Amino acid sequence: MNWIVALVICFGQTCQPGWVPTDTFASKADCEMYSELYVEKARTIYPDSQGQLFCIVEDALAEAKDMAVKEGIVLKPAPTLAMLNDFIEKNPPAPDVPKQ
């Protein structure tokens, strides 16, 4: 059984459900460790966002996609952790500037 990361990310009142494609895990524990790293990197890029990650079995994604289609919701693939790391490397965050 493979585990994947499903997520909901929100910017203000607008939220988007999705999943992290290509990265699958043999155990829920491995998926949860990946999720913690993912949140850390995503907060670097999207500091004003809110969201939640879930580790689900791969078969549940197919069911979620089917339910989403019936409800008119579009599930979109999210960037992988490698993509987030690449973005941060190419666009390092500005250092915090002390207020005077």
C-alpha positions as CSV (number, residue, x, y, z in Angstrom):
1,M,0.0,0.0,0.0
2,N,1.4,3.4,-1.0
3,W,0.8,6.6,0.9
4,I,0.6,10.0,-0.7
5,V,0.3,13.6,0.5
6,A,-3.1,15.3,0.0
7,L,-3.4,18.9,0.9
8,V,-5.6,22.0,1.0
9,I,-3.9,25.4,0.7
10,C,-5.6,28.7,1.3
11,F,-4.8,32.2,0.4
12,G,-7.2,34.4,2.2
13,Q,-10.7,32.9,1.7
14,T,-9.7,31.0,-1.5
15,C,-8.7,27.4,-0.9
16,Q,-7.4,24.8,-3.4
17,P,-7.4,21.0,-2.7
18,G,-4.8,18.9,-4.3
19,W,-2.1,16.3,-3.8
20,V,1.7,16.0,-4.3
21,P,2.2,13.9,-7.5
22,T,5.1,11.4,-8.0
23,D,6.1,11.3,-4.3
24,T,4.7,8.1,-2.8
25,F,5.7,6.4,0.4
26,A,5.8,2.8,1.7
27,S,4.6,3.8,5.2
28,K,2.5,6.5,6.8
29,A,5.4,7.5,9.0
30,D,7.6,8.2,6.0
31,C,4.7,10.3,4.5
32,E,4.3,12.2,7.7
33,M,8.0,13.0,7.9
34,Y,7.9,14.3,4.3
35,S,4.8,16.3,5.1
36,E,6.6,18.1,7.9
37,L,9.4,19.1,5.5
38,Y,6.9,20.1,2.9
39,V,5.1,22.5,5.3
40,E,8.4,24.1,6.3
41,K,9.4,24.8,2.7
42,A,5.9,25.9,1.7
43,R,5.8,28.4,4.5
44,T,9.0,29.9,3.2
45,I,7.5,30.5,-0.2
46,Y,3.9,31.3,0.9
47,P,4.2,32.8,4.4
48,D,0.7,34.2,4.4
49,S,-1.0,31.0,3.4
50,Q,-2.9,28.5,5.5
51,G,-3.3,24.9,4.8
52,Q,-3.5,21.3,5.9
53,L,-1.7,18.2,4.8
54,F,-3.0,14.6,5.1
55,C,-1.3,11.3,4.4
56,I,-3.7,9.0,2.6
57,V,-3.5,5.7,0.8
58,E,-3.1,6.1,-2.9
59,D,-6.5,4.4,-3.6
60,A,-8.2,7.1,-1.6
61,L,-7.0,9.7,-4.1
62,A,-9.0,8.1,-6.9
63,E,-12.1,8.2,-4.7
64,A,-11.5,11.8,-3.8
65,K,-11.0,12.8,-7.4
66,D,-14.3,11.1,-8.3
67,M,-16.2,12.8,-5.5
68,A,-14.6,16.2,-6.4
69,V,-15.8,15.8,-10.0
70,K,-19.3,15.1,-8.8
71,E,-19.2,18.3,-6.6
72,G,-17.6,20.4,-9.3
73,I,-14.3,20.8,-7.4
74,V,-11.0,20.7,-9.3
75,L,-8.2,18.8,-7.6
76,K,-4.8,20.1,-8.8
77,P,-1.4,18.5,-8.4
78,A,0.8,20.5,-6.0
79,P,4.5,21.1,-6.4
80,T,6.8,18.4,-5.1
81,L,9.2,19.0,-2.3
82,A,12.0,19.0,-4.8
83,M,10.2,21.7,-6.8
84,L,9.8,23.8,-3.6
85,N,13.5,23.4,-2.7
86,D,14.5,24.4,-6.3
87,F,12.3,27.5,-6.1
88,I,13.8,28.5,-2.7
89,E,17.3,28.0,-4.0
90,K,16.6,30.2,-7.1
91,N,14.6,32.8,-5.1
92,P,16.0,33.0,-1.6
93,P,13.8,34.8,0.9
94,A,14.8,38.3,1.8
95,P,16.4,38.6,5.2
96,D,14.3,40.1,8.0
97,V,15.0,43.8,8.3
98,P,14.7,45.1,11.9
99,K,12.2,47.9,12.2
100,Q,13.6,51.3,13.4
